[in-house]
Amino acid sequence: MILSSLQQLIGGIYDLAVAYDVYDFLVTDRACLPPEVRRRSGAEDLIVAQPGEADEEVAMSLYLDPGLLERLGREDPMVRLHDGNVADWWTALEGVSHFLYLAWNASHDRPVSLLELEMQAEVDKYVASYWLMRRQTPQHFPAELRRLLFERTRIEPRFADGRDELYRHASRYAERFCRRIEQQLHGASRGAEDEVLAELRRFYRYTNARKRAHIERLA
């Protein structure tokens, strides 16, 4: 199933141990969402209920539009990622990224800011797409990927729910980091790719402040 494949792909890149399956948290019926979320029209939404007490667990659900999942079932990007399914792929990838990042941090008793969540999701879109495209067409370096993701993609205000500037901020940080990753990967040997994986895994485990400080040093 596509979401399980996505969870395995992201989990493998970052060497994550998460004891949960994304399908156990999946909601595809918009009528089941809380009223304040239901009014939004996006195809993906992570719903988080903050615990009332310090020892309570974080509760979350991942909403994905059923039409999106149906399209991905017909045109599976894990088999072939192309122009016709990349937008749906990134939407689903963002949802799984959000789920994994929140679950992993919650299991380590670490808080997560919305900026951090969105920044990591943008990095995950680039990194997971790069690894998938290299697996599918190893003779081709996806030089167009970063430009397509960060320069040709636009924030839709009606989906941003008043957080346009936060999403732009997250995208700018992620683009700078992914530009560095792209430079490291271009023409890289297998050993160099392993070094990039090690850096990605360290970055994933940094705190929000350390991630931003790390990216700012890349200028």
Backbone as CSV, one residue per row, in Angstrom:
resi,resn,N_x,N_y,N_z,CA_x,CA_y,CA_z,C_x,C_y,C_z
1,MET,0.854,-1.192,0.000,0.000,0.000,0.000,0.889,1.241,0.000
2,ILE,0.433,2.271,-0.685,1.286,3.417,-0.969,1.790,4.107,0.298
3,LEU,0.944,4.293,1.306,1.388,5.019,2.500,2.404,4.208,3.303
4,SER,2.217,2.892,3.342,3.202,2.040,4.012,4.542,2.110,3.295
5,SER,4.509,2.120,1.957,5.741,2.239,1.179,6.429,3.565,1.465
6,LEU,5.631,4.625,1.574,6.183,5.935,1.896,6.801,5.948,3.285
7,GLN,6.109,5.356,4.245,6.633,5.297,5.606,7.953,4.535,5.638
8,GLN,8.035,3.432,4.897,9.269,2.654,4.853,10.394,3.424,4.164
9,LEU,10.049,4.165,3.098,11.064,4.935,2.385,11.658,6.017,3.281
10,ILE,10.798,6.823,3.903,11.289,7.892,4.779,11.991,7.305,5.996
11,GLY,11.396,6.270,6.587,12.006,5.645,7.757,13.371,5.064,7.470
12,GLY,13.539,4.496,6.254,14.832,3.937,5.885,15.890,5.005,5.677
13,ILE,15.498,6.114,5.055,16.452,7.202,4.827,16.989,7.740,6.138
14,TYR,16.098,7.927,7.109,16.495,8.556,8.374,16.793,7.546,9.489
15,ASP,16.681,6.255,9.179,16.947,5.209,10.169,16.065,5.408,11.408
16,LEU,14.754,5.471,11.160,13.800,5.743,12.233,13.188,4.454,12.779
17,ALA,13.010,4.417,14.075,12.278,3.329,14.711,10.970,3.915,15.247
18,VAL,9.883,3.717,14.505,8.561,4.195,14.912,7.642,2.993,14.973
19,ALA,7.025,2.777,16.120,6.253,1.552,16.345,4.828,1.619,15.813
20,TYR,4.507,2.663,15.054,3.134,2.853,14.597,3.047,2.763,13.086
21,ASP,1.888,2.303,12.608,1.602,2.235,11.181,0.695,3.398,10.820
22,VAL,1.065,4.148,9.789,0.306,5.334,9.408,-1.151,5.007,9.107
23,TYR,-1.430,3.795,8.610,-2.812,3.447,8.274,-3.705,3.353,9.518
24,ASP,-3.106,3.101,10.683,-3.899,3.057,11.917,-4.379,4.441,12.342
25,PHE,-3.826,5.489,11.721,-4.178,6.863,12.071,-4.857,7.592,10.912
26,LEU,-5.110,6.875,9.826,-5.633,7.496,8.611,-7.134,7.727,8.679
27,VAL,-7.557,8.928,8.259,-8.970,9.281,8.112,-9.170,9.749,6.677
28,THR,-10.193,9.221,6.013,-10.469,9.636,4.632,-11.865,10.224,4.467
29,ASP,-12.634,10.238,5.544,-13.984,10.812,5.506,-13.952,12.188,6.159
30,ARG,-14.125,13.236,5.359,-14.048,14.602,5.886,-15.097,14.850,6.963
31,ALA,-16.227,14.168,6.888,-17.292,14.357,7.880,-16.856,13.920,9.278
32,CYS,-15.825,13.096,9.364,-15.331,12.623,10.662,-14.337,13.588,11.304
33,LEU,-13.954,14.641,10.577,-12.976,15.583,11.102,-13.635,16.562,12.071
34,PRO,-12.850,17.146,12.990,-13.395,18.189,13.870,-13.902,19.362,13.028
35,PRO,-14.930,20.074,13.498,-15.523,21.166,12.706,-14.520,22.214,12.238
36,GLU,-13.543,22.559,13.078,-12.591,23.607,12.701,-11.633,23.127,11.605
37,VAL,-11.482,21.823,11.455,-10.640,21.265,10.402,-11.471,20.987,9.155
38,ARG,-12.713,20.592,9.354,-13.595,20.215,8.255,-13.793,21.342,7.260
39,ARG,-13.769,22.588,7.756,-14.028,23.723,6.870,-12.879,23.975,5.900
40,ARG,-11.691,23.445,6.216,-10.562,23.599,5.314,-10.725,22.649,4.134
41,SER,-10.177,23.054,2.999,-10.435,22.285,1.778,-9.208,21.565,1.247
42,GLY,-8.151,21.484,2.048,-6.942,20.824,1.586,-7.103,19.317,1.489
43,ALA,-6.228,18.687,0.695,-6.281,17.228,0.506,-5.530,16.487,1.601
44,GLU,-4.791,17.229,2.450,-4.014,16.607,3.529,-4.100,17.458,4.780
45,ASP,-4.241,16.806,5.931,-4.280,17.547,7.195,-3.882,16.608,8.321
46,LEU,-2.978,17.064,9.178,-2.631,16.324,10.383,-3.374,16.951,11.547
47,ILE,-4.187,16.162,12.227,-4.989,16.654,13.347,-4.356,16.157,14.634
48,VAL,-3.983,17.090,15.499,-3.282,16.755,16.740,-4.081,17.273,17.917
49,ALA,-4.329,16.391,18.883,-4.978,16.774,20.133,-3.919,16.812,21.218
50,GLN,-3.667,18.002,21.757,-2.649,18.147,22.784,-3.126,17.510,24.085
51,PRO,-2.227,16.803,24.789,-2.614,16.177,26.050,-2.937,17.214,27.116
52,GLY,-3.907,16.878,27.958,-4.282,17.789,29.029,-3.362,17.689,30.228
53,GLU,-2.731,16.523,30.394,-1.821,16.304,31.516,-0.445,15.906,30.974
54,ALA,0.557,16.108,31.790,1.928,15.864,31.344,2.166,14.411,30.960
55,ASP,1.462,13.463,31.621,1.711,12.050,31.351,0.767,11.474,30.300
56,GLU,-0.092,12.301,29.709,-0.988,11.826,28.669,-0.272,11.789,27.322
57,GLU,-0.705,10.855,26.469,-0.107,10.738,25.144,-0.749,11.721,24.175
58,VAL,0.043,12.134,23.172,-0.470,12.968,22.096,-1.359,12.108,21.202
59,ALA,-2.545,12.620,20.866,-3.459,11.914,19.959,-3.433,12.612,18.609
60,MET,-3.351,11.832,17.528,-3.328,12.457,16.211,-4.013,11.575,15.186
61,SER,-4.464,12.227,14.110,-5.025,11.549,12.953,-4.475,12.234,11.710
62,LEU,-4.338,11.471,10.640,-3.895,12.012,9.363,-5.042,11.898,8.368
63,TYR,-5.513,13.047,7.883,-6.549,13.048,6.848,-5.891,13.149,5.476
64,LEU,-6.299,12.257,4.576,-5.915,12.352,3.169,-7.174,12.149,2.327
65,ASP,-7.291,12.959,1.299,-8.451,12.897,0.422,-8.530,11.525,-0.262
66,PRO,-9.683,10.873,-0.221,-9.784,9.534,-0.836,-9.527,9.538,-2.337
67,GLY,-9.883,10.636,-3.010,-9.611,10.726,-4.438,-8.125,10.704,-4.733
68,LEU,-7.349,11.382,-3.885,-5.894,11.388,-4.025,-5.340,9.974,-3.884
69,LEU,-5.802,9.234,-2.871,-5.317,7.871,-2.657,-5.721,6.955,-3.807
70,GLU,-6.899,7.187,-4.348,-7.346,6.386,-5.495,-6.447,6.639,-6.706
71,ARG,-6.122,7.892,-6.949,-5.253,8.210,-8.089,-3.864,7.604,-7.911
72,LEU,-3.334,7.658,-6.692,-2.019,7.074,-6.436,-2.055,5.557,-6.561
73,GLY,-3.206,4.957,-6.274,-3.345,3.526,-6.457,-3.299,3.125,-7.919
74,ARG,-3.827,4.009,-8.782,-3.821,3.725,-10.217,-2.454,4.013,-10.841
75,GLU,-1.803,5.076,-10.379,-0.506,5.499,-10.920,0.502,5.527,-9.769
76,ASP,0.946,4.370,-9.368,1.794,4.227,-8.184,3.163,4.870,-8.415
77,PRO,3.491,5.946,-7.683,4.796,6.594,-7.863,5.958,5.718,-7.429
78,MET,5.699,4.729,-6.583,6.776,3.834,-6.188,7.219,2.962,-7.361
79,VAL,6.340,2.802,-8.344,6.677,2.083,-9.574,7.266,3.049,-10.598
80,ARG,6.583,4.196,-10.767,7.089,5.212,-11.696,6.580,6.581,-11.257
81,LEU,7.503,7.438,-10.863,7.180,8.813,-10.500,7.302,9.680,-11.744
82,HIS,6.246,10.428,-12.060,6.248,11.223,-13.292,5.402,12.478,-13.094
83,ASP,5.327,13.306,-14.140,4.623,14.589,-14.063,3.171,14.434,-13.647
84,GLY,2.548,13.331,-14.033,1.125,13.157,-13.767,0.774,12.751,-12.355
85,ASN,1.742,12.248,-11.579,1.413,11.833,-10.213,2.276,12.509,-9.149
86,VAL,3.199,13.392,-9.562,4.120,13.964,-8.581,3.410,14.874,-7.582
87,ALA,2.378,15.616,-8.005,1.680,16.510,-7.078,0.971,15.706,-5.984
88,ASP,0.274,14.632,-6.385,-0.392,13.775,-5.395,0.642,13.084,-4.507
89,TRP,1.751,12.682,-5.099,2.832,12.042,-4.343,3.350,12.964,-3.251
90,TRP,3.580,14.231,-3.591,4.093,15.170,-2.597,3.065,15.444,-1.504
91,THR,1.794,15.464,-1.852,0.764,15.683,-0.837,0.736,14.522,0.152
92,ALA,0.743,13.298,-0.369,0.753,12.127,0.505,2.051,12.056,1.307
93,LEU,3.163,12.384,0.657,4.459,12.360,1.323,4.491,13.352,2.479
94,GLU,3.915,14.531,2.258,3.870,15.532,3.325,3.107,15.004,4.530
95,GLY,1.977,14.338,4.270,1.195,13.789,5.372,1.950,12.731,6.148
96,VAL,2.597,11.817,5.441,3.360,10.757,6.114,4.562,11.355,6.844
97,SER,5.197,12.362,6.241,6.306,13.050,6.905,5.855,13.666,8.220
98,HIS,4.724,14.378,8.186,4.190,14.981,9.411,3.928,13.911,10.476
99,PHE,3.287,12.828,10.053,2.958,11.739,10.985,4.222,11.167,11.624
100,LEU,5.211,10.840,10.802,6.431,10.230,11.320,7.203,11.174,12.226
101,TYR,7.301,12.439,11.822,8.101,13.380,12.605,7.474,13.626,13.973
102,LEU,6.159,13.759,13.982,5.492,13.963,15.265,5.574,12.710,16.134
103,ALA,5.370,11.536,15.530,5.425,10.288,16.289,6.819,10.048,16.858
104,TRP,7.854,10.296,16.041,9.219,10.061,16.513,9.574,11.017,17.652
105,ASN,9.254,12.279,17.496,9.575,13.255,18.541,8.764,13.008,19.811
106,ALA,7.494,12.617,19.642,6.674,12.317,20.823,7.250,11.133,21.592
107,SER,7.788,10.151,20.872,8.362,8.981,21.537,9.642,9.332,22.290
108,HIS,10.232,10.496,21.960,11.435,10.964,22.660,11.135,12.167,23.561
109,ASP,9.833,12.389,23.819,9.390,13.482,24.702,9.938,14.834,24.269
110,ARG,9.919,15.069,22.942,10.406,16.335,22.407,9.258,17.105,21.776
111,PRO,9.128,18.391,22.116,8.083,19.207,21.493,8.422,19.496,20.033
112,VAL,7.399,19.783,19.238,7.582,20.081,17.817,6.811,21.346,17.483
113,SER,7.487,22.311,16.862,6.816,23.528,16.420,6.266,23.316,15.018
114,LEU,5.297,24.126,14.628,4.720,24.018,13.292,5.761,24.344,12.227
115,LEU,6.616,25.331,12.481,7.671,25.673,11.537,8.596,24.486,11.309
116,GLU,8.981,23.845,12.388,9.874,22.683,12.306,9.218,21.546,11.531
117,LEU,7.940,21.307,11.801,7.200,20.240,11.127,7.139,20.474,9.624
118,GLU,6.846,21.721,9.237,6.728,22.042,7.814,8.093,22.056,7.128
119,MET,9.106,22.552,7.812,10.449,22.572,7.233,10.943,21.155,6.967
120,GLN,10.744,20.256,7.919,11.188,18.875,7.730,10.405,18.209,6.604
121,ALA,9.125,18.514,6.480,8.325,17.922,5.404,8.839,18.352,4.038
122,GLU,9.245,19.617,3.907,9.786,20.079,2.627,11.114,19.385,2.315
123,VAL,11.939,19.209,3.329,13.190,18.468,3.133,12.880,17.029,2.732
124,ASP,11.910,16.411,3.397,11.550,15.029,3.099,11.040,14.871,1.672
125,LYS,10.291,15.859,1.175,9.808,15.789,-0.207,10.994,15.702,-1.168
126,TYR,11.995,16.538,-0.945,13.157,16.524,-1.826,13.925,15.217,-1.685
127,VAL,14.240,14.859,-0.466,15.123,13.717,-0.222,14.464,12.413,-0.671
128,ALA,13.203,12.188,-0.285,12.523,10.947,-0.661,12.334,10.866,-2.170
129,SER,12.017,11.999,-2.804,11.860,12.009,-4.261,13.186,11.724,-4.951
130,TYR,14.262,12.301,-4.437,15.589,12.053,-5.014,15.913,10.569,-4.952
131,TRP,15.758,9.953,-3.779,16.125,8.547,-3.636,15.244,7.655,-4.505
132,LEU,13.970,7.993,-4.611,13.070,7.196,-5.439,13.430,7.339,-6.916
133,MET,13.686,8.553,-7.363,14.020,8.774,-8.773,15.348,8.115,-9.134
134,ARG,16.302,8.140,-8.249,17.589,7.492,-8.518,17.431,5.973,-8.566
135,ARG,16.488,5.452,-7.764,16.219,4.017,-7.789,15.565,3.622,-9.112
136,GLN,14.670,4.478,-9.595,13.936,4.167,-10.816,14.758,4.420,-12.078
137,THR,15.535,5.495,-12.076,16.373,5.827,-13.247,17.780,6.162,-12.762
138,PRO,18.573,5.150,-12.418,19.894,5.401,-11.812,20.857,6.141,-12.725
139,GLN,20.606,6.136,-14.021,21.499,6.819,-14.944,21.234,8.322,-15.018
140,HIS,20.154,8.777,-14.388,19.753,10.192,-14.491,19.847,10.877,-13.136
141,PHE,20.546,12.027,-13.085,20.556,12.826,-11.859,19.406,13.834,-11.945
142,PRO,18.498,13.842,-10.968,17.305,14.694,-11.056,17.595,16.160,-10.740
143,ALA,18.318,16.816,-11.631,18.698,18.214,-11.408,17.487,19.134,-11.391
144,GLU,16.382,18.710,-12.014,15.181,19.537,-12.069,14.377,19.486,-10.781
145,LEU,14.678,18.541,-9.902,13.835,18.293,-8.738,13.755,19.490,-7.792
146,ARG,14.888,20.036,-7.410,14.870,21.145,-6.452,14.151,22.361,-7.020
147,ARG,14.393,22.675,-8.279,13.710,23.817,-8.901,12.201,23.599,-8.954
148,LEU,11.796,22.389,-9.302,10.365,22.085,-9.378,9.708,22.213,-8.012
149,LEU,10.375,21.727,-6.992,9.795,21.720,-5.643,9.783,23.093,-5.004
150,PHE,10.860,23.855,-5.162,10.986,25.105,-4.418,10.776,26.367,-5.249
151,GLU,10.978,26.307,-6.546,10.857,27.509,-7.360,9.564,27.551,-8.164
152,ARG,9.034,26.407,-8.529,7.840,26.370,-9.365,6.569,26.010,-8.594
153,THR,6.721,25.673,-7.324,5.562,25.358,-6.481,5.139,26.607,-5.721
154,ARG,3.833,26.852,-5.666,3.298,28.038,-5.011,2.374,27.655,-3.856
155,ILE,2.342,28.511,-2.837,1.441,28.311,-1.698,0.051,28.797,-2.086
156,GLU,-0.936,27.944,-1.917,-2.318,28.310,-2.207,-2.929,28.938,-0.949
157,PRO,-3.243,30.255,-0.964,-3.726,30.934,0.246,-4.936,30.271,0.893
158,ARG,-5.856,29.726,0.098,-7.056,29.145,0.699,-6.753,27.861,1.466
159,PHE,-5.588,27.249,1.209,-5.187,26.076,1.964,-4.282,26.435,3.138
160,ALA,-3.701,27.641,3.111,-2.696,28.014,4.101,-3.294,28.397,5.447
161,ASP,-4.586,28.726,5.456,-5.291,29.038,6.712,-4.595,30.157,7.483
162,GLY,-4.140,31.199,6.740,-3.512,32.348,7.385,-2.067,32.142,7.783
163,ARG,-1.478,31.017,7.381,-0.085,30.732,7.768,0.869,30.845,6.585
164,ASP,0.520,31.666,5.619,1.321,31.796,4.403,2.778,32.096,4.709
165,GLU,3.021,33.060,5.603,4.394,33.479,5.893,5.170,32.357,6.569
166,LEU,4.523,31.606,7.444,5.199,30.487,8.099,5.617,29.451,7.071
167,TYR,4.740,29.144,6.108,5.075,28.162,5.078,6.205,28.665,4.182
168,ARG,6.199,29.956,3.875,7.280,30.513,3.064,8.612,30.435,3.821
169,HIS,8.555,30.707,5.115,9.750,30.652,5.958,10.298,29.226,5.982
170,ALA,9.408,28.260,6.179,9.822,26.849,6.203,10.417,26.440,4.871
171,SER,9.814,26.901,3.774,10.294,26.550,2.438,11.675,27.151,2.180
172,ARG,11.905,28.383,2.625,13.209,29.015,2.408,14.317,28.258,3.139
173,TYR,14.060,27.883,4.385,15.053,27.114,5.132,15.319,25.775,4.451
174,ALA,14.237,25.082,4.073,14.379,23.765,3.459,15.122,23.857,2.129
175,GLU,14.813,24.885,1.326,15.462,25.031,0.021,16.967,25.224,0.184
176,ARG,17.360,26.009,1.169,18.791,26.242,1.377,19.499,24.946,1.769
177,PHE,18.855,24.178,2.633,19.441,22.907,3.056,19.501,21.923,1.884
178,CYS,18.425,21.846,1.102,18.382,20.904,-0.015,19.338,21.304,-1.133
179,ARG,19.596,22.589,-1.275,20.595,23.044,-2.250,21.968,22.461,-1.878
180,ARG,22.283,22.469,-0.590,23.549,21.892,-0.123,23.566,20.387,-0.381
181,ILE,22.473,19.707,-0.102,22.393,18.267,-0.328,22.552,17.950,-1.808
182,GLU,21.912,18.751,-2.661,22.021,18.559,-4.109,23.475,18.675,-4.562
183,GLN,24.187,19.669,-4.059,25.591,19.861,-4.421,26.441,18.669,-3.990
184,GLN,26.128,18.125,-2.825,26.885,16.983,-2.334,26.601,15.719,-3.147
185,LEU,25.371,15.586,-3.602,24.965,14.368,-4.298,25.340,14.369,-5.773
186,HIS,25.486,15.540,-6.365,25.732,15.608,-7.802,27.095,14.989,-8.131
187,GLY,27.050,13.932,-8.924,28.278,13.233,-9.277,28.885,12.435,-8.139
188,ALA,28.091,12.200,-7.091,28.633,11.544,-5.899,28.816,10.048,-6.118
189,SER,29.819,9.503,-5.473,30.030,8.058,-5.432,29.113,7.462,-4.369
190,ARG,29.090,6.138,-4.321,28.275,5.490,-3.299,28.725,5.895,-1.893
191,GLY,30.029,6.024,-1.710,30.524,6.431,-0.407,30.068,7.825,-0.036
192,ALA,30.023,8.743,-1.022,29.561,10.107,-0.767,28.077,10.111,-0.419
193,GLU,27.276,9.260,-1.061,25.849,9.170,-0.732,25.656,8.700,0.708
194,ASP,26.510,7.795,1.150,26.440,7.338,2.543,26.738,8.485,3.508
195,GLU,27.666,9.361,3.138,27.971,10.520,3.977,26.774,11.476,4.041
196,VAL,26.088,11.641,2.907,24.898,12.488,2.885,23.808,11.887,3.771
197,LEU,23.629,10.582,3.694,22.645,9.915,4.564,22.964,10.162,6.031
198,ALA,24.228,10.081,6.386,24.625,10.325,7.779,24.280,11.754,8.186
199,GLU,24.519,12.724,7.284,24.181,14.113,7.588,22.672,14.295,7.729
200,LEU,21.905,13.668,6.837,20.446,13.768,6.913,19.922,13.213,8.234
201,ARG,20.508,12.122,8.676,20.053,11.504,9.926,20.404,12.379,11.129
202,ARG,21.554,13.025,11.093,21.888,13.961,12.172,20.922,15.141,12.154
203,PHE,20.675,15.681,10.969,19.790,16.836,10.836,18.391,16.518,11.364
204,TYR,17.875,15.360,11.046,16.533,14.964,11.488,16.423,15.015,13.012
205,ARG,17.498,14.686,13.685,17.473,14.577,15.142,17.869,15.881,15.851
206,TYR,18.251,16.895,15.090,18.537,18.188,15.689,17.259,18.811,16.258
207,THR,17.415,19.681,17.236,16.295,20.487,17.711,15.950,21.536,16.654
208,ASN,14.813,22.153,16.801,14.374,23.186,15.863,15.420,24.297,15.759
209,ALA,15.883,24.796,16.895,16.862,25.890,16.889,18.171,25.460,16.241
210,ARG,18.599,24.240,16.500,19.861,23.776,15.927,19.726,23.563,14.423
211,LYS,18.563,23.110,13.973,18.352,22.964,12.527,18.495,24.312,11.823
212,ARG,17.835,25.312,12.348,17.895,26.626,11.699,19.302,27.201,11.740
213,ALA,19.988,27.032,12.879,21.366,27.521,12.987,22.272,26.798,11.983
214,HIS,22.055,25.503,11.821,22.840,24.723,10.868,22.628,25.230,9.445
215,ILE,21.366,25.492,9.083,21.057,25.969,7.731,21.617,27.362,7.510
216,GLU,21.539,28.225,8.498,22.042,29.583,8.349,23.548,29.605,8.131
217,ARG,24.245,28.603,8.621,25.700,28.511,8.405,26.052,28.063,6.991
218,LEU,25.045,27.560,6.253,25.294,27.083,4.892,25.367,28.182,3.869
219,ALA,25.010,29.418,4.242,24.975,30.524,3.286,26.346,30.764,2.669
